[in-house]
Amino acid sequence: MTNKPLHNFHIPVMGLAYTIDSPIRVAHYGISSVISIIDDEIIEKIKVFYNKKFSLNYLRISTMTEDYRAKRITDYLDMVNDIVNEKFESFKEEISKNTETLKSFIGMLPNTSDLKNGLQNFLNQNEYLGTGFKQFIETHLKPGNIDVNIMTKVDKDNFKKNEQLPVIYNDAHASLRGFANSKLSSSMVLSAGMNPRLYSYIEEFDDFFPDENGVLKKKIILKVSDFRSAMIQGNFLAKKGLWISEYRIESGLNCGGHAFATEGLLLGPIMEEFKQKKSELIQSAHALMTTALEQKGRYAVNQPLEMKITVQGGVGTSEEHEFLLENYKVDSVGWGSPFLLVPEATSVDTATRELLIKSKAEDFYLSNISPLGVPFNTVRGTSNEHLQHQKEVLEKYGSSCPKKLLALSKEYSPKGTCTASKKHQTLKLKELQEEKSTLTVEQFNKRKKEITDKACLCVGLVNAAYMEQKIEIKGEKQGVVICPGPNLAYFNKEVSLSEMIQHIYGNNNILPHSERPNMFISELKMYVDHLKKEITESSPITHSQTKKWNTFKKNILEGIAYYNDLFNNSRFFKNRIEMITLQLEEYKSMIAGIEIPQVEK
């Protein structure tokens, strides 16, 4: 119980700034959350904000400072750690003196928690004012983790006076160094796929290797969407003596932000494979790691270190939460988008939160707005979208691109341009104009839309945090981009942190009585729609596409068979089993009826 986390849910990273200060807000309650550490500019501004708020002594770090990106990140994380520890000590003091605060905290803990029972016993016996109680909370309470997220592919080359800097000054490399040099003892989440160069750079920092007691000061979490990817990346890092402490499985489509669809592999079968083969992951990685540590002359690890399996993407009820914990033996479940409606937990401006509250299922969609060229879950009606439409009326396209975090296209410049930038879109539209005579009106408009749909995420994803804290926004007016998952459509009100936690643990229900589909059914629908869309929009058809689509179709049908068996033999979802069975049959017929086009000879 001593080392066990207080909660069995976590708040994943959201956007560049929606969880920028979530640990400061919730970590003292034992809730773990994740900060994006790619954008050093907002990190510095939020640091300045909290430095003033808590009367701390952290100094501003100018862009003229050598290695400023990494130093800003280190400084901010150290400051967050200081604030969290201070708030945690104050919180322990408060529950030792205030019965109502103690009762409220007990009410926030999982129903199955030993800690909850222990605290309740002290309360029932009126012994919570004694030294025994203080010793108990010193032993058993701990703050939530201050984890960080790095999108591995957001690793732009950087230049100084037109001269390219060494690779270690690339964006993701600097972010990694910023975390590695901080005093945090927490985890780094690596998302969006494998970056071998970045992974190799982790070897440069001692904190990622076990000490003489087999303890990792800094841990690695890999966000993955299937078992094969986990095994490949895990073994790659293990060969360097690096251990994956957690595999964080996320639904490929039923998630917020960038959506990395699998080839029709559904979340249930993916989780089943992790459950069945977890020991393979552990043994394979441990054998490789042991050899690597020996070769490097580092401390050996005789027994495999702890490896957690967690899951996130589309969960919305306490029954789904409990099912994931019990059926797949996961260590924690990620609740992301619903926390956008909790002002105590996330950084969202009032207007954007109100938009999320009133938006219906049809308003949430998988968009083409990301400059990364990866489908991106968002919602209609954002201030960024309105500003973009206003500019389009005046035939003005693209962003001024002040940050260049996503300036990854080398098509027009060795320094890279962002596909959402004015520079890139102007050149693309000029090329399109030259081809106009060879295209139909429909083809021309489609191509134009593909170019101009791209939005400046670097600015749009941080503006809400600036607005909430009343921090001045400089430069071109860009509005807010927000990245909720489609699951948020079924949540329709702002709630307190306590209410959200009560909902997660089944002690309260904040969902309206609408027909929200089961999370697995929602994802299944998204994959069926995804396949249909891909087939409809592809021209000409290639052999590799038909092969991929046949695999996709086969995987979905196997997933449906798995769900039929799973739900009919589970104690969960019994009150909706008829509806679920009907929906599975409906999607089975739908997918069976999709004809995979053949390549024309």
N, C-alpha and C positions, 0 to 999 in steps of 0.2 A: 504493500500500500504506500510505503514511503516514497518510492520513485515513480509511482503511477501518476499520469496526468490527472488533473481534477475533473476534466471533461472528456467526453468521447466524440466531440465535434470540434472542428477548427474552421477559421475564416480564411479561405484561400485568397491569393492576390487578386485584386480587381483593378484593371486598367493600370495607368501609371501613378495614380494618386488617390483612388477611392479608399485604399487601405494604407495610405502613406503614414498615418499616425495611429492606426488601429491599436497597436500594442500600448500606446500611451493611454488610450481610452479604455481598453478591456483586459490587459494582461494581469492586472492586480487581482482580478477575479479568477485567475487560473486559465483564461481563455487564450489559446495560441492563435496567432494571425501572421500574415505574410505581407511584407513591404516590397514593392518594386524598387529596385535600386539602379535602374538604367538612366534615369533623368536626374543628373546632378544639379540642374538649375532649380527645380522645385524642391529638391532635398535641401539645398542651401537656404531657400526662402522660408521653408517650414522650420528649419533649424533656427533661423533668426527670430521667427515668430515665437517659438517655444522658449528660446533663450531669454527673451524679454518677459514672457508670461511667468516663468518660474525663477526669474532673477538669477540666471546662471552666468557662467564666465566663458562661454564658448565664443571665439572670435570669428569674424567673417573671413571666408577664404576667397580671394579674388581669382578671376580667370587668368591673371598674370602669374599666379603661383605655379611653380613647377609641380607637375602631376596633380593639378587641382581637382580633377574629377574624382580620383581615388581618395584624396585627402578629405574632400567634402563628404563623401559617403562614410568614411571611417568616423569622422567627427560627428555626423548626424546619428549614426548607430550607437556610438558611445554615449551621446546625449540621451537618446531614447532609453538606453539601458539604465542610466542614472535616474531618469524620471520614473521609470517603471519600478525600480527598486525602492525609491523614496515613497511612491504611492502605495507599494505593497506593504512596507513597514507601517505606514499610517493606517492602512486598511486593517492590518492585524491588531493594531492598537484600538481601532474603532470597534471591531467586533468583540474585543475583550471588555469593552465598557458599555456598549449600546445593544440592548436586547433586540430592538427592532432591526438594526443592521444585521445582527447575527441571524435572526429569523429569515430575513430577506435573502441572505447569502445561502442559508440551508435550502431555501425554496428554489434556488438556481441550480443546485447540484443534481446529478443524475439520480433517479430513484434507486438504482442498484448500488450506489456509491457507499463504500465502507466509511468514507469520510463523513458523508451525510449522517449516517447512523451514529457515528462517534460524537459528532457535534450535537446531534439531537439528544443523546444521552446526557451530555453535560447540561444542556438547557433544561431537560426534564427534572434533573436532580438539583437544579439551581446552583451548580458548581462552576458555572462559566466565568466567575470572577476570581477563582483561585489560581494558584501557581500551576496546578495540574492541567488546567485548561490552556494556560499560556504555553506550557511545555508541549502539549498535544498539537497546538496549531504551529508551533515552531518546527515540529517534526514532520507534520503532514501537509501543511499548506506550502504551495510554491506558485510563483507567477507563471503565466502562460509563456510560451516561447516567442521570442522576437525573431521570427524567421524572415529570410529575404528571398526574392525571386529574380532570376536573370533569364531573359529570353536569349537563348544561346546564339541565335542567328542575327540578333541586333548587335553586330560586332563591327561596325563601320571603321575603316581606316581613318586615321586623323593626321592632319598636316599642320606644320608650323612654318610660316613664310614660304609656302608652296613646296616645302620639303616634307615628304612622308615620314612620319614618326615610326619608331620600332613597333612591332606587333603588340607589345605589352601595353601600349597606349591606345589600342583599339577600345571601343566603347565597352563591350562585355568583359574584356580583360581587365580594364580599369575598375569596373564594378566589382569583379571578383576580388581584386586586390584590396579594394576598399573594405569589403566584408572581412577578408582574411586578416587584415591589420587591425580590425576592431577588437574590443575586449569582450565582445559577445561570445557566449558559449551556446550556440544554437545551430540552425540548419540553413543551408543554401538550396533552394529549389531550382533545378535546371529544367527549363521548359522549351517547347517548340523544336525538339529534335536534337540530333547529335552534332556537335562541333568538335572534331578531334583535336584541333589546335588549342581550343579553349580548355578542353578536358586535360590535355597534357600540361597546361599551365598550372593546374591545381597542385601538381607535384612539387611546385616551388615553395609551398607553404606547410610548415610543420604541423600546424593545428589540425590538418585533415588526416594526419596519420596517428595511429594509436600510441599513447605514452606507455611507460613501463608497467602501468596497471591495466593496459588494454582499453583505456578511455580515450574517446575522441572529443577534443574540445569543440571542434566544428564538424558538423555532419553534412552529408550530401543526400538530398532527396531528388529522385528523378521523377518528373511527371511524364507518364507514358500512356499510350492508348491501347497497347496489347502486350501479350506475354513475350512474343518473339523480340520485339523492340527492347523490352526490359532485359532479356537475357543477353542480347548483343551488347548493349551499352554497359550493363553491369559487369560483364566479363572484360570489356575494353578497359574499364577503370580498375578492375581487380588486378589486371596485369601490371598496373602501375603501383599496386599496393594500396589502392583506395577502395573503401567500402561504401556500398550504398545502404544507408541506414533506413531508407523508406522508399518504396515504390508507390507513387501517388497516381492512381488510375483515374482518368477523367473520361467521361463520355465524349466521343468524337464530335457529336453534333449538339447534344442536349447540354450545352455549357454556355458560359458567358464569353464574350470577346472572340478571339481567333478560334475557329473550329477546324480541327484536323480530322476529317472523316476517315474511318477505317474502310477496308474493302468489304463492307457489309457485316463485319463482326460486331455483334450487339454486346451491350455492357454485361448482361447476365452471363453469357457463355465466356466472356473475357474474364470476369471475376471468378468463375468456376475453375478456369484453367490456372489462375494464380493460386487458388485454394488447393488444388490438387498437386500443383508442381512447385509450391513454395520451397520445399526442401531441396529441390533441384537447383533453384536459384542460389540458395544458401551454400550448398556443398560445392557447386561449380565455382562460385566467387571466392569461397574460403580457400580452396586448393590453390587457385591462381594467386590470390593475395599473399598467402603464406610464402610462396616461392619468391614473389616480388620483394616482400619485406626483407627476406633473407639476403637476396642479391643486393639490396640497398643498404644493408647493415643496420636496419631499423629494428625496433622492438617487435618480437614475434607475437603472434596471437594464436594460442593453442586451440581455443574453441572459437567457433564463429561468433561474431558480434551480433547484437540484436538487429533484426531486420523487420520493419513494420510494413504492413500492406494497408493502404488507406484508399478511399474512393470518394469521388465527387462528381456532380453533374446532374441537375434536375430533381434532386430529392426535395420533397416539400411537406411530408407528413411524418409524424412520430412513428407510424407503423412502418413506413419505408425505411426510416432511420434505424429502427430496431431490427428490421429484416436484414439489412445490409450487415449490421454488427453480428447478428446471430448466425445467419445462413452462410455468409462468406468469411466469418471470423476476422473481420477487419478491425484494425486498432482505432480508427477514427473515421468519421464521415464529414466531408467538407460541405458547409452551407455557405454559398457565396451570395448570389443575387438577392435572396430575401433580406440579407443584412443591409442592402442599400436603402431599405425602408426603416432602418434603425439609426437615428441621429447620434445616439451614444456610441455607435461602433464604427461608422464610416463617414467619410468626408464628401458630402453631396450638398449642393446648393438647394435652396427651397423650391425654386421653379422646376428644376430637373426632378426632384423627388416627387413633386406633385404630378409631373408628366408620367412618371412610372406608376403612380397610384391609379391614375385614371385610364391608362392604356389597357386595351383588350388584347386577346390572343392574336388577332389579325394585325396588330400594330408591331408586334415583335417579329423580326425577320432576319434571315441570313443574307447579309449585304455584300456588296462588292467594294466597300469604301476603304478597305485597308491597303496602304501602299505596298505591303508585303505580298500582295496578290493571293492572300489566303482568305477564304470566306470569313466574315466577321459578324457575329451576332450583335444586333443593336435594336433600337426602337425608333419608330417614326415620330416626327414632330419635335426633334431636338432643336435648340437654338442654332447649332452649327448647320443643320439642314436648311433652316429658314434663311440664314445669311448666304448660303451657297446658292439658293434659288434666286435671291435678290441680285447676286452678282451675275448669274446666268442670263437674266433678263437684259442686263447691260452688256452681255457677251464678254464677261470677264471671268476667266477661269484660273484655278490654281491658287495655292497659298504662297506667301512670301518666304516660307520655309526658314524660320529663324533658328531652329534647333538642329535640324539636319540629322536627327537620330536614325531616321529611316532612309537616308540618302544612300541607298545601297545599289541603285542601278548604275552600271558603268557604261550604258549605251551612248551617252553624250559627253561624258567627262570621266577621266581617270580618278577624280576625287569623289565621284558618285553624285547622283541627283536623286531626289525623292519623286516618285511618280505622282504625288499630290501637289508638287511644287508648280508655280507659275512657269518657271523656266522649262521644265519637262513637258508640261501640258501644251505650252505654246508650240514647241518643236513637233510634238506628236500631232497636234491639230493641223499644223502646216503640211506635214506629210500626208495626212488623211485628205486634206483639201486637194492635193495634187493627184490623188487616186479617185476623186469624186466621180469623174466621168465613167469609170469602169464599174461603179457600184450602183445597186438599186438604192432608192431612198431609204428603204427599210435597213439595208446593210450599212449604209452611211450613218444613219441615226444610232444604230446599235453600237457601231465602233466608236462613235463620238461619246456616247454615254459611258462606255467602258473606260474611256480616257478621263472624262470629267467627273465621274462618280467618286474618284479617290478623294478622301478627306485628310486634313492635317491632324493625325492622331496625337502627335507630340504636344500640340497645343490644346486640342479639343479634350483630351483625356485628363488634363491637369487643371483646366479652368475652374471646374466645380469646386476644387479644394481652395483655390485662391478666393473665389467668391464667398464660400462659406466662412472663411477666416477674415474676410474683408482686406485681403492683400491686393495691392494695386496690380492690374494686368496691363502690361505695356505692349506696344506693337499693334499689328493689324488685328481688327476685331474678328475673332474666329468662332465664338460661341462654345457650346459644350457638346462633346461626343460622349455618349455613355454606352456601356457594353454589357447589358444584362442578358442572362440566358432566357429562353422562351418560357421557362417555368414561372417567371415572375408575373406573368399574365394573370395568375390565379390568386395573387396577393394584392389586396386593394386598400390597404390603410397603413399609415405610419404607426409603428409600435415601439414600445420601450424595450430595452435590452432584456429586462426580466421577462416581459411577455413573450419575446422571441424564444428565449431559452425554455420557458414553460411549454411553448408549442413544440419545440424539438423533442422534449422529454415526455410529451403526452399528458401534461398536467393542465393544458389549456389548448384551445384551438382558435387560431387567428384567421383561418381561411373561411371565406363566405361559403354558404352551402350551394356551391355551383358544381357542375359536373367536371371536376378536374380529373383527367385520365391518370392512371397509374404511371409512375415515372418510366417504367420499361415499355409501356405501350406508347407513350409520348415519343420516346426515342425511336421505336420501331417505325412509327409514322414518318418521322424525319428522314430515316434511311430510305424508306420506300419513295418518298417525294424526291430525295436526292438522286436516286437512280433514274427516276423518270425524267428529271430535269437534265441530267447529264446526257441521256440518250437523245432527248429532244434538241438540245443545243449543240450537239457535236456534228460537225460536218467539215470535211469528209470523214467517213468512218475508217479506222485502221484495224489491223489484226490484233494489235496489243489492246486496243479499247474493247473489242468484242470479248477477248479472253478475260479482261478485267471485269467486265459486266457480268459474264457468266459466273465467275467466281463470286462476285458481289451477290448475285441472285441466289446462288447455292448457299452462301453463308447466312443470308437472311432466312431462307427456308429452314435451315438447320437450327437457327436461333429460335424460330417460332416453335419448332418441335420441342426444343429444350424448355421453353417457357410453358408449354402445355403440360409437360411432365412435372416441371417445378411447382407450378401453382396448384396443380391438382393434388400434390403430395405435401403441401406446406400448410402449417397452421395459420399462416398469415393471409391476409386479403380475402378471407372466407366470405365476408359480407358482399364482396363484389366479384366473386369468382365467375358467376354467370356472364356478367358484362365483359370481363376480361377474356373469357373463353370465346365469346362471340366476336370480340374485336380481333383476337388472334386468327380466327377463321376468316374474317373479312380481309385482313392484310395478307393472309396466305393465298386467298383467291386472287387478290390484286397483284401480288408479286408473281404468281404463277401465270397470270394473264399478260405480263409484260414481255413483249417479244424483243429479243436481242437482235438488232439489225445485223445482217451479214455484209461483209465487204464486197462491193461490186467488182466483178471481174472485168 
